[in-house]
Amino acid sequence: MIVLATAVISACNLINPDEDPPGYVQVEPFNFDPSPTLNEFGPSTSTKIKDVWVYVDDEFLGAYELPAKFPVLKTGFRRLLLSPGIALNGISSTRSPYPFYSASVHNVEIPELGTVTITPTTSYFETADCAFIESFEGSGFALSATVASDTTMIQLQAGDPNVFEGSGSGVVYLDNNNTKFEISSTSEYPLPAFNSAVYLELDYNINQSMQVGLFVIKPNIAPDQIPVITLNPTQGWNKIYVQLGYVVSSYNSDTRFKIYFGAIKNPDLANPTFYLDNIKVVHF
């Protein structure tokens, strides 16, 4: 039996010879460059890029949580394409490349048993379009209370410690006299149908849950109100990427939309507070 086992092991070694030793790639978190789309998207560098989707010589290697270190069997000079990934709708188990952020391409030498470290850079594709943007950087803002609201949003000024970045953020306060808010974009805008990528980006800091959705405006009939997602209370500022395309795609091309935010006061919470910043509706 010992002789037979030795023969079998030897045969396996002949059929499956040892592979070449791998090299390793260390990917640091993405830097974000706002300059290619500065005029339309503004100067904010706020992102929440959780993952990197890796291609080596145009072959998909895998998706990794950042910062990441992983083995690569193809050593030597290689072309690495690193695509930024997000948690879709804020759900950590639903990861996806973000279609509006460009990949970072690197031609590097991957040494056997050594490590090459890369800090990738991304930006919005220049073909991306912003149907609605509110960064609270001007003297006013493009969100207003609906008839369902008994209060309104105000703009924090530069220097306020609750401003997320730049010179301002928006905030809504609820109390026993103001128990419900609902605000929407003041203008309506078309969005591409036919299963196109459409996302809402938002920085927010809230101590009570808040609903986010779309007003759907069609010719000659009353608008529909479509809830999309309920955001849970945060521990400080958070960023989310909300997929809107599946809602938008169910309507005709002559439909227009408004984004809205709303909440009813939790009776167990004395002062619900809702800070918002960098609201963007993005599509191609």
KEKE-3310 file (N, C-alpha, C; in steps of 0.2 Angstrom, whole numbers, plus 5000, padded with zeros to 4 digits):
npx = (5004:5010:5019:5011:5003:5014:5017:5005:5005:5017:5013:5003:5010:5017:5007:5001:5011:5021:5014:5020:5027:5016:5013:5010:4997:4994:4981:4976:4964:4953:4958:4948:4945:4939:4940:4937:4924:4920:4912:4899:4896:4902:4914:4915:4923:4917:4915:4910:4918:4918:4924:4936:4935:4944:4954:4965:4976:4964:4956:4944:4948:4943:4933:4936:4937:4941:4955:4965:4973:4980:4983:4992:4993:4998:5012:5025:5026:5011:4994:4983:4967:4957:4942:4930:4920:4903:4892:4877:4862:4866:4867:4876:4879:4876:4885:4892:4900:4902:4893:4896:4909:4925:4937:4953:4968:4983:4999:5010:5024:5023:5031:5037:5032:5033:5027:5017:5012:4997:4989:4974:4965:4950:4936:4921:4914:4916:4905:4894:4879:4871:4856:4849:4856:4861:4871:4871:4879:4877:4868:4855:4844:4838:4827:4811:4797:4783:4765:4761:4769:4773:4783:4799:4815:4831:4846:4862:4875:4892:4905:4897:4897:4890:4890:4893:4903:4912:4903:4891:4876:4861:4847:4833:4822:4813:4799:4788:4779:4781:4779:4780:4789:4791:4800:4804:4813:4813:4812:4807:4812:4818:4822:4832:4824:4821:4829:4840:4855:4852:4855:4853:4863:4869:4874:4871:4865:4857:4845:4834:4823:4821:4812:4815:4811:4802:4793:4782:4779:4767:4759:4744:4739:4737:4752:4761:4767:4781:4788:4805:4816:4820:4829:4840:4843:4859:4876:4883:4889:4885:4886:4876:4872:4858:4849:4839:4835:4827:4814:4812:4812:4800:4792:4786:4795:4791:4789:4792:4802:4804:4814:4811:4811:4806:4798:4790:4788:4795:4787:4794:4806:4814:4819:4820:4832:4838:4851:4857:4867:4876:4867:4863:4856:4860:4865:4867)
npy = (4994:5006:5008:5009:5021:5030:5030:5035:5048:5053:5053:5062:5074:5075:5077:5089:5101:5111:5128:5144:5155:5167:5185:5200:5212:5228:5238:5254:5265:5274:5290:5305:5315:5330:5338:5335:5337:5348:5360:5356:5346:5351:5355:5346:5332:5321:5304:5287:5275:5258:5246:5238:5233:5222:5220:5211:5213:5214:5203:5198:5198:5199:5206:5217:5222:5238:5245:5234:5218:5206:5191:5189:5179:5181:5187:5200:5212:5220:5225:5234:5237:5246:5247:5258:5253:5252:5251:5246:5255:5257:5245:5233:5220:5220:5223:5234:5239:5257:5265:5278:5283:5283:5271:5267:5266:5256:5253:5241:5233:5217:5209:5192:5185:5197:5214:5226:5242:5252:5267:5272:5283:5291:5299:5308:5301:5311:5310:5309:5315:5328:5329:5335:5345:5349:5358:5367:5379:5391:5407:5403:5389:5374:5367:5365:5366:5355:5354:5345:5347:5354:5362:5369:5368:5374:5384:5380:5391:5396:5391:5386:5372:5361:5360:5350:5350:5363:5378:5377:5368:5359:5359:5351:5354:5345:5346:5347:5356:5356:5344:5336:5334:5338:5339:5344:5344:5360:5361:5352:5338:5329:5311:5298:5283:5266:5256:5263:5268:5277:5287:5292:5302:5306:5315:5313:5316:5310:5309:5302:5290:5293:5296:5293:5298:5299:5311:5309:5316:5317:5321:5331:5324:5321:5321:5306:5299:5291:5281:5277:5273:5270:5279:5275:5281:5289:5288:5301:5309:5301:5293:5289:5279:5278:5268:5273:5270:5258:5262:5274:5268:5263:5272:5283:5292:5305:5309:5318:5321:5324:5324:5319:5321:5316:5315:5310:5315:5306:5301:5298:5304:5319:5330:5328:5328:5333:5333:5338:5336:5339:5333:5324:5320:5308:5303:5295)
npz = (5000:5004:4994:4982:4986:4986:4972:4967:4972:4966:4952:4952:4955:4943:4934:4939:4940:4951:4952:4946:4958:4966:4963:4973:4975:4982:4986:4989:4997:4985:4978:4974:4960:4957:4946:4931:4929:4936:4934:4932:4942:4954:4967:4977:4985:4991:4993:4994:4992:4993:4988:4977:4960:4951:4936:4927:4914:4906:4911:4922:4939:4952:4966:4979:4996:5002:5011:5000:4999:4988:4979:4964:4950:4937:4935:4932:4919:4919:4915:4925:4929:4939:4946:4954:4968:4976:4990:4986:4987:5000:5006:5013:5009:4996:4983:4971:4955:4953:4941:4936:4940:4935:4930:4936:4928:4927:4923:4928:4936:4942:4955:4957:4972:4978:4982:4975:4977:4975:4973:4968:4957:4954:4945:4940:4925:4910:4902:4911:4918:4927:4933:4944:4957:4973:4983:4993:4993:4989:4990:4992:4990:4981:4986:4992:5004:5003:5002:5011:5022:5038:5041:5036:5027:5032:5029:5034:5039:5033:5044:5054:5065:5061:5048:5033:5023:5014:5012:5017:5023:5022:5033:5043:5056:5068:5080:5095:5090:5076:5067:5055:5040:5023:5009:4993:4977:4969:4955:4941:4931:4917:4916:4910:4902:4899:4906:4910:4919:4934:4948:4964:4974:4990:5005:5022:5039:5051:5065:5066:5057:5039:5024:5007:4990:4974:4966:4953:4938:4926:4910:4912:4923:4940:4950:4954:4969:4974:4985:4988:4996:5014:5025:5039:5056:5058:5064:5065:5050:5034:5018:5004:4990:4980:4970:4957:4944:4942:4945:4937:4925:4922:4917:4904:4891:4891:4904:4919:4934:4952:4966:4983:5001:5017:5033:5048:5064:5077:5091:5103:5102:5106:5098:5083:5070:5054:5043:5028:5013:4997:4987:4973:4957:4946:4930:4914)
capx = (5000:5014:5022:5005:5002:5019:5016:5000:5007:5021:5009:4999:5015:5019:5001:5000:5017:5020:5013:5025:5024:5012:5015:5004:4995:4991:4977:4974:4958:4953:4957:4943:4947:4933:4941:4935:4917:4919:4907:4892:4896:4905:4921:4915:4927:4914:4913:4910:4920:4920:4927:4939:4934:4951:4955:4972:4976:4957:4953:4942:4951:4939:4931:4940:4935:4947:4961:4965:4979:4978:4988:4991:4997:5001:5018:5029:5023:5004:4989:4978:4961:4954:4935:4927:4914:4899:4887:4871:4857:4868:4866:4883:4879:4874:4891:4892:4904:4898:4894:4898:4915:4930:4942:4960:4972:4990:5004:5015:5027:5021:5036:5036:5032:5034:5021:5017:5006:4994:4984:4970:4962:4944:4932:4915:4915:4914:4898:4889:4875:4868:4849:4848:4862:4861:4877:4870:4885:4875:4864:4849:4844:4833:4822:4805:4792:4777:4759:4761:4774:4772:4790:4803:4822:4835:4853:4867:4880:4899:4907:4893:4900:4886:4891:4897:4909:4911:4901:4884:4872:4854:4844:4826:4821:4806:4798:4781:4775:4782:4779:4781:4792:4792:4803:4806:4817:4809:4811:4806:4817:4817:4827:4832:4821:4824:4834:4846:4858:4850:4856:4853:4869:4867:4877:4866:4867:4850:4844:4828:4823:4818:4810:4817:4807:4801:4787:4782:4774:4765:4755:4737:4736:4740:4758:4762:4772:4784:4794:4811:4820:4819:4836:4840:4847:4866:4881:4887:4888:4885:4885:4873:4870:4852:4847:4832:4833:4821:4808:4811:4811:4793:4788:4787:4800:4788:4788:4797:4803:4806:4816:4809:4813:4801:4798:4785:4791:4795:4785:4799:4812:4812:4821:4823:4836:4840:4856:4858:4872:4878:4861:4864:4853:4865:4863:4871)
capy = (5000:5012:5009:5012:5028:5034:5031:5040:5055:5055:5054:5069:5079:5075:5080:5096:5103:5117:5134:5149:5159:5173:5192:5203:5219:5231:5244:5259:5269:5279:5297:5307:5321:5333:5343:5334:5339:5353:5365:5353:5342:5355:5354:5341:5326:5316:5298:5281:5269:5253:5240:5239:5228:5221:5217:5211:5212:5214:5198:5200:5194:5199:5212:5216:5227:5242:5243:5227:5215:5200:5188:5189:5174:5184:5192:5203:5219:5219:5231:5233:5241:5246:5250:5259:5249:5255:5247:5248:5257:5257:5238:5230:5213:5221:5227:5235:5245:5263:5267:5285:5284:5280:5266:5269:5261:5256:5248:5240:5226:5213:5204:5186:5185:5204:5217:5232:5246:5257:5272:5273:5289:5291:5305:5306:5301:5317:5309:5309:5321:5329:5331:5339:5345:5355:5358:5372:5383:5398:5411:5400:5382:5372:5363:5368:5362:5353:5356:5340:5349:5359:5366:5369:5367:5380:5383:5382:5395:5394:5391:5381:5366:5355:5360:5344:5353:5369:5384:5376:5362:5360:5355:5352:5352:5344:5346:5346:5360:5355:5336:5333:5338:5335:5344:5342:5349:5365:5360:5345:5336:5322:5306:5293:5277:5260:5253:5267:5270:5283:5286:5298:5303:5310:5315:5315:5315:5311:5305:5298:5288:5298:5293:5296:5295:5303:5313:5307:5321:5315:5326:5331:5320:5322:5318:5301:5299:5284:5280:5273:5270:5273:5279:5274:5285:5288:5290:5306:5309:5295:5294:5283:5279:5275:5267:5276:5268:5254:5266:5278:5265:5260:5277:5285:5297:5312:5309:5322:5319:5328:5320:5322:5319:5317:5311:5312:5315:5300:5304:5296:5308:5326:5334:5325:5333:5330:5337:5335:5339:5336:5330:5324:5314:5307:5298:5297)
capz = (5000:5004:4987:4978:4988:4983:4965:4965:4973:4961:4946:4953:4954:4936:4930:4941:4942:4955:4948:4947:4964:4964:4966:4977:4974:4988:4983:4994:4995:4980:4978:4970:4957:4954:4941:4925:4929:4941:4932:4933:4948:4959:4970:4983:4985:4995:4990:4999:4988:4998:4985:4971:4956:4948:4930:4925:4907:4904:4913:4929:4944:4958:4969:4986:5001:5002:5007:4999:4996:4985:4975:4956:4947:4931:4937:4927:4917:4918:4915:4930:4928:4945:4946:4961:4970:4981:4993:4982:4992:5007:5009:5013:5005:4988:4981:4963:4953:4952:4934:4935:4942:4930:4932:4937:4924:4929:4920:4933:4936:4948:4956:4961:4980:4980:4982:4972:4980:4970:4976:4962:4957:4950:4944:4936:4918:4907:4899:4916:4918:4934:4932:4950:4961:4978:4988:4999:4993:4987:4994:4992:4988:4976:4989:4996:5007:5000:5005:5016:5027:5043:5043:5030:5028:5032:5026:5039:5036:5034:5051:5059:5066:5058:5040:5031:5020:5010:5016:5020:5022:5024:5039:5045:5063:5070:5088:5096:5086:5069:5068:5049:5035:5017:5005:4986:4972:4966:4948:4938:4926:4913:4917:4904:4904:4896:4911:4911:4926:4937:4955:4969:4979:4996:5011:5027:5046:5054:5071:5065:5050:5034:5018:5001:4985:4968:4963:4946:4935:4919:4907:4913:4928:4947:4951:4959:4974:4974:4990:4986:5002:5020:5028:5046:5059:5057:5069:5061:5042:5030:5011:5001:4982:4979:4963:4955:4937:4941:4946:4931:4918:4922:4915:4897:4891:4892:4911:4923:4941:4957:4972:4989:5007:5022:5040:5053:5071:5082:5098:5108:5101:5107:5093:5077:5066:5047:5040:5021:5009:4991:4984:4966:4953:4941:4924:4907)
cpx = (5004:5017:5017:5004:5007:5019:5011:5002:5012:5018:5006:5004:5017:5013:5000:5006:5016:5019:5019:5022:5021:5016:5009:5003:4991:4987:4974:4967:4958:4954:4952:4945:4941:4934:4938:4927:4915:4913:4900:4891:4898:4911:4921:4919:4923:4912:4912:4911:4922:4924:4931:4938:4940:4950:4962:4972:4969:4953:4951:4945:4947:4937:4933:4938:4942:4949:4962:4972:4978:4983:4986:4995:5001:5006:5021:5025:5015:5000:4984:4973:4957:4947:4932:4921:4910:4895:4880:4865:4859:4868:4873:4884:4877:4880:4890:4897:4899:4898:4896:4905:4920:4934:4949:4964:4979:4994:5010:5018:5026:5027:5034:5037:5034:5027:5022:5011:5004:4989:4980:4967:4955:4941:4926:4917:4912:4907:4893:4885:4872:4861:4847:4854:4860:4866:4876:4876:4883:4871:4857:4849:4838:4829:4817:4800:4786:4771:4758:4765:4772:4778:4794:4811:4825:4842:4857:4872:4887:4901:4903:4896:4897:4887:4895:4904:4907:4908:4894:4881:4865:4852:4837:4826:4814:4805:4791:4776:4776:4784:4780:4784:4792:4794:4805:4810:4811:4807:4810:4810:4816:4823:4826:4828:4825:4830:4840:4849:4856:4851:4855:4859:4867:4872:4872:4868:4860:4850:4838:4827:4819:4817:4812:4813:4807:4794:4787:4777:4773:4760:4748:4734:4740:4747:4757:4768:4775:4789:4799:4814:4819:4826:4835:4844:4855:4870:4886:4885:4889:4884:4881:4872:4864:4850:4840:4830:4827:4814:4807:4810:4804:4789:4790:4792:4798:4787:4793:4797:4805:4809:4813:4811:4808:4801:4792:4788:4790:4793:4790:4806:4810:4813:4824:4826:4838:4844:4857:4863:4873:4873:4862:4860:4857:4863:4868:4867)
cpy = (5006:5013:5012:5019:5033:5035:5035:5047:5058:5057:5061:5075:5080:5079:5087:5099:5110:5123:5139:5153:5166:5180:5195:5210:5222:5238:5248:5262:5274:5286:5299:5314:5324:5337:5342:5337:5344:5358:5362:5350:5346:5352:5348:5334:5320:5310:5292:5275:5263:5247:5243:5232:5228:5217:5217:5209:5210:5208:5199:5195:5194:5205:5211:5223:5231:5244:5236:5225:5208:5197:5188:5184:5176:5189:5195:5210:5217:5226:5230:5239:5240:5250:5251:5255:5252:5249:5250:5249:5257:5250:5235:5224:5214:5226:5228:5240:5251:5265:5273:5287:5280:5276:5269:5264:5262:5251:5247:5233:5223:5208:5198:5186:5192:5207:5224:5236:5251:5261:5274:5280:5288:5298:5303:5306:5308:5317:5309:5315:5322:5332:5336:5339:5351:5353:5363:5377:5390:5402:5408:5392:5380:5367:5367:5364:5361:5355:5351:5342:5354:5363:5366:5368:5374:5379:5385:5386:5393:5395:5387:5375:5360:5355:5354:5346:5359:5374:5383:5369:5363:5356:5356:5350:5350:5344:5345:5350:5359:5348:5333:5337:5334:5340:5341:5347:5354:5364:5353:5344:5329:5318:5301:5286:5271:5257:5256:5267:5277:5282:5293:5297:5308:5309:5317:5313:5316:5306:5301:5296:5293:5294:5297:5294:5300:5305:5312:5312:5319:5321:5325:5327:5322:5318:5312:5302:5292:5284:5275:5269:5274:5273:5279:5279:5284:5290:5295:5306:5303:5297:5288:5285:5275:5274:5269:5273:5263:5257:5270:5275:5262:5266:5279:5290:5304:5313:5314:5320:5325:5323:5323:5318:5320:5313:5314:5311:5309:5303:5303:5300:5316:5331:5331:5330:5329:5335:5333:5339:5335:5331:5330:5318:5314:5302:5300:5300)
cpz = (5000:4997:4982:4980:4985:4976:4963:4966:4968:4954:4946:4952:4947:4932:4932:4944:4946:4950:4950:4954:4962:4966:4970:4975:4980:4985:4989:4992:4989:4982:4973:4967:4954:4948:4934:4924:4934:4940:4934:4940:4955:4962:4975:4981:4989:4991:4996:4995:4993:4995:4979:4967:4951:4942:4929:4918:4904:4906:4921:4934:4951:4961:4977:4990:5002:5010:5006:4997:4994:4980:4968:4953:4941:4934:4931:4925:4915:4918:4920:4929:4935:4945:4953:4962:4976:4984:4990:4987:4999:5010:5008:5009:4998:4986:4973:4961:4952:4945:4932:4937:4937:4933:4932:4933:4926:4926:4925:4932:4943:4950:4959:4968:4982:4980:4979:4975:4975:4974:4970:4963:4952:4950:4941:4929:4915:4904:4904:4916:4925:4933:4938:4954:4966:4983:4993:4999:4991:4992:4996:4990:4985:4979:4993:4999:5003:5004:5011:5022:5032:5045:5036:5032:5028:5030:5032:5035:5037:5041:5056:5059:5063:5051:5039:5028:5016:5015:5018:5019:5024:5030:5040:5052:5064:5078:5089:5092:5078:5069:5061:5044:5029:5012:4998:4982:4969:4959:4946:4932:4923:4916:4912:4907:4901:4900:4911:4918:4928:4944:4958:4974:4984:5002:5016:5034:5049:5060:5071:5058:5045:5027:5012:4995:4979:4968:4955:4942:4927:4917:4909:4918:4934:4947:4956:4963:4976:4979:4987:4991:5008:5023:5036:5049:5058:5064:5066:5054:5039:5023:5008:4993:4981:4972:4962:4948:4937:4942:4939:4925:4917:4919:4908:4897:4892:4900:4914:4930:4945:4963:4978:4995:5012:5028:5044:5060:5075:5089:5104:5107:5102:5101:5087:5072:5060:5044:5033:5017:5002:4988:4976:4963:4947:4936:4919:4902)
residu = (MET:ILE:VAL:LEU:ALA:THR:ALA:VAL:ILE:SER:ALA:CYS:ASN:LEU:ILE:ASN:PRO:ASP:GLU:ASP:PRO:PRO:GLY:TYR:VAL:GLN:VAL:GLU:PRO:PHE:ASN:PHE:ASP:PRO:SER:PRO:THR:LEU:ASN:GLU:PHE:GLY:PRO:SER:THR:SER:THR:LYS:ILE:LYS:ASP:VAL:TRP:VAL:TYR:VAL:ASP:ASP:GLU:PHE:LEU:GLY:ALA:TYR:GLU:LEU:PRO:ALA:LYS:PHE:PRO:VAL:LEU:LYS:THR:GLY:PHE:ARG:ARG:LEU:LEU:LEU:SER:PRO:GLY:ILE:ALA:LEU:ASN:GLY:ILE:SER:SER:THR:ARG:SER:PRO:TYR:PRO:PHE:TYR:SER:ALA:SER:VAL:HIS:ASN:VAL:GLU:ILE:PRO:GLU:LEU:GLY:THR:VAL:THR:ILE:THR:PRO:THR:THR:SER:TYR:PHE:GLU:THR:ALA:ASP:CYS:ALA:PHE:ILE:GLU:SER:PHE:GLU:GLY:SER:GLY:PHE:ALA:LEU:SER:ALA:THR:VAL:ALA:SER:ASP:THR:THR:MET:ILE:GLN:LEU:GLN:ALA:GLY:ASP:PRO:ASN:VAL:PHE:GLU:GLY:SER:GLY:SER:GLY:VAL:VAL:TYR:LEU:ASP:ASN:ASN:ASN:THR:LYS:PHE:GLU:ILE:SER:SER:THR:SER:GLU:TYR:PRO:LEU:PRO:ALA:PHE:ASN:SER:ALA:VAL:TYR:LEU:GLU:LEU:ASP:TYR:ASN:ILE:ASN:GLN:SER:MET:GLN:VAL:GLY:LEU:PHE:VAL:ILE:LYS:PRO:ASN:ILE:ALA:PRO:ASP:GLN:ILE:PRO:VAL:ILE:THR:LEU:ASN:PRO:THR:GLN:GLY:TRP:ASN:LYS:ILE:TYR:VAL:GLN:LEU:GLY:TYR:VAL:VAL:SER:SER:TYR:ASN:SER:ASP:THR:ARG:PHE:LYS:ILE:TYR:PHE:GLY:ALA:ILE:LYS:ASN:PRO:ASP:LEU:ALA:ASN:PRO:THR:PHE:TYR:LEU:ASP:ASN:ILE:LYS:VAL:VAL:HIS:PHE)
# end
